[in-house]
Structure formats: structure tokens, C-alpha cells
């Protein structure tokens, strides 16, 4: 028997903080299509159950057509059961209200309930104020079966909403704890018998989600459970550090950026982080660098985290106006970042260059 464990799909996420409206719309469509592709994968590979461990939706902003597409995909794979556990982003959406739900979409609620398939039992519960402590006292368990439990929250040692007390789940006969809430794949031992796993999300939405995204395929045979992470995203996100120490021209920085992304697919999304130490006279033109690299990938972002390379001792005895200005700024209470910006702008003004703000 095969099962899929997925979570944190976040359908209809805004994603317009940095992307254009058009780019955000494309990414939202791709996230929907990744879910649909996963249903097709399930059907093609004889998967019996898909566990959705929370945050199928992203909040109140849910389009009817998105819900219709998801429900149509579920209906079109009647041999697969979809066990849906609502997460902290799902509750406010009420996405399935006023919709006729397919028979193969089964939901968990705020009391434990279980679904049994041959020698496998899958149990789940939504964590809320009323059950945040008591849910650990009556975890469903069936001898002779593979026991899978689904929860949504952050593992730790406390009980609460979005909090999962891992200590209270140990030695409860759980073979596989299917979790949602964290957006990166990870798996660790629960106790001597079981493991707990975050499947991560299907598609990365921001540059804090840069590793490979997908779902976990569970295979149960002869009473043994095996798990495998299946990369499934249509685009990957990358954070690329570019050390600009010693570079004084934007053209040099741009060339370094292009060299740093060799091998990354043009359809991917890249955030360049400029690191190292820059000369105070160097005017790092982020917008120029952004435009220089824009057409190389689906989406790019440039962030300057380099620091100013300046030695106060070099200007200790400098009697020029520039030396006096630099000493004045270095002795101020401004942050290092502000000092660098002030010195760079001041030197541009003193030398008659165009000031880049």
C-alpha cells in the first residue's frame, strides 16, 4: 500500500510583496497545478491515500475557481482518498463551505477520528484551545496495524495551539507522525519505534523556502513502512551569496553575480545577497544590478548585505575635508549601515559624482 504525506500548500497566497501582480498570479496558478499534478501522480502510481497535514489554503482570500479546481482534481481520482487536516491558515478560509464535497475527500476535526485501510490506520485531530492538552490522553492505536498520526504545528515540549508536545507522543505506538506547519522536509526519530516527519510545502513561495520542495511517499509492505521524499516543485528558489570584496565597479559585481548562478535553471527564482566588504567610494547600484540580471530567471532579487571596508586609522591624520568628514561620521552614533551610506553619499558629493540614494 502507498500513501502520500503533503502539507502547507497555501493555495491563493498573495505573494505580491516583491513580485509583480502578474508574477504572483503565475506562481499561484503553478501551486494549484502542482497539487493537481500530485493527484495525477497518486493515480498513476497506485497511491491509496493522500494525507494533507494542514494549510491547504492560505487564509481568507480564496477564489471559488481555486476550490473548484481542487475538488475537481480530487473527484477525478476516485481510487485515492484524501484525508484533510485543517491548519492554522485554513480555519479562516471556510473554503469548502457551500460546496458539494467528493466522497473521497475525508476531513479530520477537533476530536480524534481514524480511517482504516487494510493494515494501516490513519488518525488525526485539529489542535484547538479545548483539546490542546487533552488530545495526548486518548491517541487512537490499533495493534497489528501501521499507526499513522497527522497533526499540524511546531514540535517542542509544550502544549498549545500550533504547538505539539513531542514528549507526550513518545511510546504511544505511533509508527509515522505526519506533520505540517514547517515548510522544509525533515525527518527524525520519535522513539524506538516511530519517526516524525515534516513533508514541507509543494512549492516555495519566498526565499526562506529555498530547498527542494515536494511530498513524502510512504510504502507499506509486509508490516514495514518505508518513506521517501519526492521532489515535485516546478520551480526552485535559490539564495546565492556573492562576495564583492575588492570590487569597485557595478559591472564587476554584475559579472560576479552571473558567474555565481551557473547551472541554475532559467525558470527558477534567485535572490542574490551581496556579501563581503566594499570600498566606501563604491556606489553599489542595486536597481542597476537588478535590471542587469532580471531576464536571466523567472524572478530575481538583489539584497546588499556587504559592509564598508574602511580603517579609521587611515584617516586619523588626514587633514583634508574628506578625512574630516569621514572621522566625523565614524565618531557618530549612527549604525554601521547608516555610516556606510552617509560616507558613500558624502564622498560622491565631494567628488562631484551623481549621488545614488
Buried (B, 14 or more C-beta within 10 A) or exposed (E): BBBBBBBBBBBBBBBEEBBEEEBBEBBBEBBBBBBBBBBEBBBEEEBBBBBBBBBBBBBEEBEEEBBEBBBEBBBEBEEBBBBBBBBBBBBEBEBBEEEEBBEBBBBBEBEBBBBEBEEBBBBBBBBEEEBBEEBBEEBBBBEEBBBBBBBBBBBEEEBBEEBBBBEBBBEBBBBBBBBBBBBBBBBEEBBEEBBBBBBBBBBBBBBEBBBBBBBBBBEBEEEEBEBEBBEBBBBBBBEBEBBBEEBBEBEEBBEBBEEBBEEBEEEBBBBBBBBBBBBBBBBBBBEBBEEBBEEBBBBBBBEBEBBBBBEEEEBEEEEEEBBEBBBEBBEEEBEEEEBBBBBBBBBBEEEEEEEBE
